[in-house]
Structure formats: structure tokens, C-alpha cells
Amino acid sequence: MPVVEPDQRHRNTNVIALANNKGGAGKSTITANLAGALAAKGHKVLVMDIDLSGDMRAAFGINDHPGNDEGESLVSSILSRDAAAPPPRIVTGIRPGIDWIPGGMQIWYLVVSAIRDEFPITTRFADVLAQVSGGYDYVLLDCPPSNPPLQEMVLAGSRWLIVPARPDPTNWDGLRKIGPVVKHVRQYYNPALSWLGVVIFGLPANASRITRISLDYLGAASGTVPVLDSTIRYQSAAALGSQMSGRLALEMATDRKTETAQVITALRNGQEVNTDRIPSSIDNLANDYMRLADEIVTRTQTAKVGAR
């Protein structure tokens, strides 16, 4: 049976895992946009993709990035039996203030190792993560759904957990199912693991009744798990444009300001303007992520002060 490392509660205190046992809950989208918002506020951020799908590449628009190794460097570091093995290779500067450790199909080897009980990936991951986490203000981990070995591994190395959930019962069920994983990890690996809370993702704009019902249900279903005040609204045109262009919501909102200025100038000069423009709803979406970043910073910093 695994044992709790004595120093575990003092390591990786800036690491936030995003997980839900239901796919399509918005984990990769929130991870990428939260990283962008934190970086915009002056924080240095590392994003780590622990998913076989490697969805972080699409979120950042870097599918063809030369640094993408499908998770090979990360897997090699975790499975190395040499305690002095080098840490995983970090791809620097995918955005200002944001670095990246890729995931992808190579992550499968971690699952195989866990299933065969060949190597203690859970405790090893926390050690590997500690080699890189100290260089950042925040480390965000995109965790795969419905994969207990990888979820256990990720949570064993994390200080905080955010659960993205869409406003529908299947996502709420995913929240309930991850609870036992958290309890197991706290007992055997990482007693410092704490809930940051549930963030509701994909709320229809101006749907105050749905928001109230979702908050009430989550409050009852999650028990002691807090529900974050910040929510991410569903702005269909803005969300689709962000996904297709590989740009973060904050980047598109900035581009829209430039675009608007160009349109005004063109109209004043009697020139034709392009009608296929960035929707104004992107501003609301960008503001949602900025509010989420503010809340995350406040909650984590408050916890640090209280621990002193």
C-alpha cells in the first residue's frame, strides 16, 4: 500500500489540476484560457497536457508546433528509474508568459505501466513535477476524463483541483464520480490536495434561471465542494471563432479592438469593410476568464497567507 511522503504538503503548492470524469466539460478550453488570463495579469504559467488526445494544442493553435513530442519527454521522465534523470522538456513561449509540456498518445505508456503495476507512476509524477513547478507562479494540469490511473497520478502531485462542469446532469454526475478518487489520493498520497471548486462552463448568455438551478444543484450534489463565483458563458459565435482560429478569448478580444478601429477608419474614408468580423460577444467571454483568474489568484493567495 502506498504511503504519504512527509514533504508532500510542502511541494507543488502552485499546481492546479483541472479534471472531471465526464468528457466535453471544457477542461482544455478553460485550462488554455485561464493560462492566458493569468499571464495577462503578469503571472508566469506552465501548462501540462496529461491527455492522450493532446487537446491543448488545438486550444493554443499549435497543432504543428515543432516542440510537440506527443508526451514522450514527460513519459520518459516519469518512468525513469534514475532519480537524477532530467525533467521533461519544456516548450517555452507558446504565448507571452506561458510555457508548455505536451501530451498525446505517448501518455498511453503511463496507463499501461499503472495497469501492469510495473512502476509507481503516482509518486514518481509528484517528484518530476516538483523539478519544474518552482519556476512558475502557476502550473495548470489538463487531466483526462474517465481514466483513474492518470487522474490519481495527476492529483497526487497537485495542490488544488478545479472541476469544470457544464449545466447538465451528466456533468454533475462526473463531479460525483471524481470525489472518491480525491478521497483515495488524500488518504494515500497527497493530504494537501484541496478543492478550489467547481466552475460552471457553457452557460447560455443571460440565462439567469439556468444559472440559479445549476448553482443550487451543484451546491447540493457536491457537498463540501465549493462552487466558484465565476462562470464561463456560452457565446456560440465567439467560442466557435476561438476554436477554429486557435486563439484565446483574450487574444480575440484584443484583435477585435484593432479590427473595430480599422472598420471605423475605412467607413470614414468611404471604403468597403469586411462583414466577417470578430463578434462583440468575445468581450464577454474574455471578461469571464479574467474574472475566473482573479478568483483563482484570490483563493490561492488567501490560502497561502492562512498557512503561514
C-alpha positions as CSV (number, residue, x, y, z in Angstrom):
1,M,0.0,0.0,0.0
2,P,1.4,3.5,-0.9
3,V,2.4,5.9,1.8
4,V,2.2,9.6,2.2
5,E,5.5,11.4,1.6
6,P,6.4,13.6,4.6
7,D,7.2,16.6,2.5
8,Q,4.3,16.3,0.0
9,R,2.2,19.1,1.5
10,H,5.2,21.5,1.0
11,R,5.7,20.7,-2.7
12,N,3.9,21.8,-5.8
13,T,1.8,24.4,-3.9
14,N,1.2,26.3,-7.1
15,V,-0.1,23.3,-9.1
16,I,-3.8,23.3,-10.2
17,A,-5.4,20.2,-11.8
18,L,-8.5,20.5,-13.9
19,A,-10.5,17.3,-14.0
20,N,-13.9,15.9,-14.5
21,N,-15.0,12.3,-15.1
22,K,-17.2,13.5,-18.0
23,G,-15.6,14.4,-21.3
24,G,-16.6,17.6,-23.1
25,A,-16.8,19.6,-19.8
26,G,-14.4,22.3,-21.1
27,K,-11.2,21.3,-19.3
28,S,-8.8,22.0,-22.1
29,T,-10.6,25.2,-23.2
30,I,-10.6,26.5,-19.6
31,T,-7.0,25.4,-19.0
32,A,-5.8,27.4,-22.0
33,N,-7.9,30.5,-21.4
34,L,-7.2,30.5,-17.7
35,A,-3.5,30.4,-18.5
36,G,-3.9,33.3,-20.9
37,A,-5.7,35.4,-18.3
38,L,-3.2,34.6,-15.6
39,A,-0.3,35.5,-17.9
40,A,-2.1,38.8,-18.8
41,K,-2.1,39.6,-15.1
42,G,1.7,39.2,-15.0
43,H,1.9,35.6,-13.8
44,K,4.4,33.1,-15.2
45,V,2.4,29.9,-16.2
46,L,3.2,26.4,-17.2
47,V,0.5,24.3,-18.8
48,M,1.0,20.5,-18.9
49,D,-1.1,18.2,-21.0
50,I,-1.8,14.8,-19.4
51,D,-4.4,13.7,-22.0
52,L,-3.9,11.2,-24.8
53,S,-5.9,13.5,-27.1
54,G,-3.4,16.4,-26.7
55,D,-6.3,18.9,-27.0
56,M,-4.2,21.7,-25.6
57,R,-2.5,22.0,-29.0
58,A,-5.8,22.9,-30.6
59,A,-6.7,25.3,-27.8
60,F,-3.5,27.3,-28.4
61,G,-3.5,26.8,-32.2
62,I,-0.1,25.0,-32.1
63,N,-1.0,21.6,-33.7
64,D,2.1,21.8,-35.9
65,H,4.5,23.1,-33.3
66,P,8.0,21.6,-33.7
67,G,8.2,21.1,-30.0
68,N,5.3,18.7,-29.9
69,D,6.6,15.2,-28.9
70,E,3.1,13.7,-28.1
71,G,4.2,13.5,-24.4
72,E,7.4,11.4,-25.0
73,S,9.6,13.6,-22.8
74,L,7.1,13.7,-20.0
75,V,6.7,9.9,-20.0
76,S,10.4,9.3,-20.1
77,S,10.9,11.5,-17.1
78,I,8.2,9.7,-15.1
79,L,9.2,6.2,-16.0
80,S,12.9,6.7,-15.5
81,R,14.3,4.6,-12.6
82,D,17.1,7.1,-12.2
83,A,16.3,9.7,-9.5
84,A,18.7,12.1,-11.2
85,A,17.0,11.8,-14.6
86,P,16.4,15.1,-16.3
87,P,13.0,16.7,-16.0
88,P,10.6,16.8,-19.0
89,R,11.4,19.1,-21.8
90,I,9.6,22.4,-21.6
91,V,8.4,24.2,-24.7
92,T,8.9,27.9,-23.9
93,G,6.9,30.9,-25.0
94,I,3.9,29.4,-26.7
95,R,2.4,32.7,-25.6
96,P,3.9,35.5,-23.6
97,G,4.3,34.2,-20.1
98,I,3.1,30.7,-20.9
99,D,5.3,27.6,-21.3
100,W,4.0,24.1,-22.3
101,I,4.8,20.4,-21.7
102,P,3.0,18.5,-24.5
103,G,0.8,15.4,-24.1
104,G,-0.5,13.0,-26.6
105,M,-0.5,9.3,-27.5
106,Q,2.8,8.6,-25.7
107,I,0.8,9.2,-22.4
108,W,-0.6,5.7,-23.0
109,Y,2.6,4.2,-21.7
110,L,1.8,5.6,-18.3
111,V,-1.6,3.9,-18.3
112,V,0.0,0.6,-19.3
113,S,2.6,0.9,-16.6
114,A,-0.1,1.6,-14.0
115,I,-2.4,-1.3,-15.1
116,R,0.5,-3.7,-15.0
117,D,1.7,-2.3,-11.7
118,E,5.2,-2.1,-13.2
119,F,6.2,1.3,-11.8
120,P,4.9,3.7,-9.1
121,I,3.9,6.5,-11.5
122,T,1.7,8.2,-8.9
123,T,4.6,9.1,-6.5
124,R,7.1,9.5,-9.4
125,F,4.9,12.1,-11.1
126,A,4.9,14.3,-8.0
127,D,8.7,14.1,-7.9
128,V,9.0,15.0,-11.6
129,L,6.5,17.9,-11.2
130,A,8.5,19.3,-8.3
131,Q,11.5,19.6,-10.6
132,V,9.7,22.2,-12.8
133,S,6.9,23.7,-10.7
134,G,9.2,26.0,-8.7
135,G,9.9,28.1,-11.8
136,Y,6.3,29.3,-12.2
137,D,3.6,31.2,-10.4
138,Y,1.0,28.7,-11.5
139,V,1.2,25.2,-13.1
140,L,-2.1,24.1,-14.8
141,L,-2.6,20.4,-15.5
142,D,-5.2,19.3,-18.1
143,C,-6.3,15.9,-16.8
144,P,-8.1,13.2,-19.0
145,P,-11.7,12.1,-18.2
146,S,-12.6,8.6,-17.1
147,N,-9.0,7.4,-16.6
148,P,-8.5,6.6,-13.0
149,P,-4.7,5.8,-13.2
150,L,-3.9,9.1,-14.8
151,Q,-6.3,11.1,-12.6
152,E,-4.8,9.5,-9.5
153,M,-1.3,10.3,-10.7
154,V,-2.2,14.0,-11.5
155,L,-3.9,14.6,-8.2
156,A,-1.1,13.1,-6.2
157,G,1.1,15.9,-7.5
158,S,-1.4,18.7,-7.3
159,R,-2.2,21.2,-4.5
160,W,-5.5,22.3,-6.0
161,L,-8.4,20.9,-8.0
162,I,-10.8,22.7,-10.3
163,V,-13.8,20.7,-11.7
164,P,-15.3,22.3,-14.9
165,A,-18.9,21.2,-15.3
166,R,-21.5,22.1,-18.0
167,P,-25.0,22.9,-16.7
168,D,-26.4,19.4,-17.3
169,P,-26.9,16.2,-15.1
170,T,-24.2,14.1,-16.9
171,N,-21.5,16.6,-16.0
172,W,-22.8,16.8,-12.4
173,D,-22.5,13.0,-12.3
174,G,-18.9,13.4,-13.4
175,L,-18.3,15.6,-10.4
176,R,-19.7,13.0,-8.0
177,K,-17.6,10.2,-9.5
178,I,-14.3,12.1,-9.1
179,G,-15.0,12.5,-5.4
180,P,-13.8,9.0,-4.4
181,V,-10.6,9.5,-6.4
182,V,-9.9,12.6,-4.4
183,K,-10.6,10.8,-1.1
184,H,-8.2,8.0,-2.1
185,V,-5.4,10.3,-3.2
186,R,-5.7,12.4,0.0
187,Q,-5.5,9.2,2.2
188,Y,-2.6,7.5,0.5
189,Y,-0.6,10.1,-1.5
190,N,-1.3,13.7,-1.0
191,P,-3.1,15.0,2.1
192,A,-2.6,18.6,0.9
193,L,-4.9,18.2,-2.1
194,S,-7.7,20.7,-1.8
195,W,-10.7,21.7,-3.9
196,L,-10.6,25.1,-5.4
197,G,-14.1,24.5,-6.6
198,V,-16.5,23.8,-9.5
199,V,-16.6,26.2,-12.4
200,I,-19.8,26.2,-14.5
201,F,-18.8,26.2,-18.2
202,G,-21.1,26.8,-21.2
203,L,-23.9,28.7,-19.5
204,P,-26.3,30.3,-22.1
205,A,-25.9,34.1,-22.1
206,N,-28.4,35.9,-19.9
207,A,-29.8,32.5,-18.7
208,S,-30.3,33.6,-15.1
209,R,-32.8,30.8,-14.3
210,I,-30.4,28.1,-15.6
211,T,-27.6,29.6,-13.7
212,R,-29.6,29.5,-10.5
213,I,-30.7,25.9,-11.0
214,S,-27.2,24.8,-11.8
215,L,-25.8,26.5,-8.7
216,D,-28.5,25.1,-6.5
217,Y,-28.0,21.6,-7.8
218,L,-24.2,21.7,-7.7
219,G,-24.4,23.1,-4.2
220,A,-26.5,20.1,-3.1
221,A,-24.7,17.4,-5.1
222,S,-21.1,18.4,-4.4
223,G,-21.5,18.5,-0.6
224,T,-18.4,20.2,0.8
225,V,-17.0,21.1,-2.7
226,P,-17.3,24.9,-3.2
227,V,-18.8,26.3,-6.4
228,L,-16.8,29.2,-7.8
229,D,-18.5,32.5,-8.2
230,S,-17.0,32.9,-11.7
231,T,-18.9,31.2,-14.5
232,I,-18.0,30.8,-18.2
233,R,-20.9,31.8,-20.5
234,Y,-21.5,30.1,-23.8
235,Q,-21.1,32.6,-26.6
236,S,-21.6,30.4,-29.7
237,A,-20.1,32.7,-32.3
238,A,-17.2,33.7,-30.1
239,A,-16.5,30.2,-28.9
240,L,-16.5,28.7,-32.4
241,G,-14.3,31.5,-33.7
242,S,-11.8,30.9,-30.9
243,Q,-11.7,27.1,-31.6
244,M,-11.3,27.4,-35.3
245,S,-8.6,30.1,-35.2
246,G,-6.6,28.6,-32.3
247,R,-6.7,31.9,-30.5
248,L,-7.6,32.5,-26.8
249,A,-10.7,34.6,-26.0
250,L,-8.5,37.4,-24.6
251,E,-6.4,37.5,-27.8
252,M,-9.6,37.7,-29.9
253,A,-11.0,40.5,-27.8
254,T,-7.7,42.4,-28.3
255,D,-7.9,41.8,-32.0
256,R,-11.5,43.0,-32.1
257,K,-10.4,46.4,-30.8
258,T,-7.9,46.7,-33.6
259,E,-10.4,45.5,-36.1
260,T,-13.1,47.9,-34.9
261,A,-10.6,50.8,-35.2
262,Q,-9.8,49.7,-38.8
263,V,-13.5,49.5,-39.7
264,I,-14.2,53.0,-38.4
265,T,-11.3,54.4,-40.4
266,A,-12.5,52.6,-43.5
267,L,-16.0,53.9,-43.2
268,R,-14.7,57.4,-42.7
269,N,-12.8,57.1,-45.9
270,G,-15.7,55.6,-47.8
271,Q,-14.1,52.2,-48.2
272,E,-15.8,48.8,-48.2
273,V,-15.5,46.9,-45.0
274,N,-15.3,43.2,-44.3
275,T,-18.6,41.9,-42.8
276,D,-17.0,38.7,-41.5
277,R,-15.7,40.2,-38.2
278,I,-15.0,39.1,-34.7
279,P,-18.3,39.0,-32.8
280,S,-18.7,41.5,-30.0
281,S,-19.6,38.7,-27.6
282,I,-15.9,37.7,-27.4
283,D,-15.5,40.6,-25.0
284,N,-17.9,39.0,-22.5
285,L,-16.1,35.6,-22.9
286,A,-12.7,37.2,-22.3
287,N,-14.1,39.0,-19.2
288,D,-15.4,35.7,-17.8
289,Y,-11.9,34.2,-18.0
290,M,-10.3,37.3,-16.4
291,R,-12.8,37.1,-13.5
292,L,-12.0,33.4,-13.1
293,A,-8.3,34.2,-13.0
294,D,-8.9,36.9,-10.3
295,E,-10.9,34.5,-8.2
296,I,-8.2,31.7,-8.5
297,V,-5.5,34.2,-7.5
298,T,-7.5,35.4,-4.6
299,R,-8.4,31.9,-3.3
300,T,-4.8,30.5,-3.7
301,Q,-3.1,33.6,-2.2
302,T,-5.6,33.7,0.7
303,A,-4.8,30.0,1.5
304,K,-1.0,30.8,1.4
305,V,-1.5,33.6,3.9
306,G,-3.6,31.3,6.2
307,A,-1.0,28.6,6.1
308,R,1.8,30.8,7.5
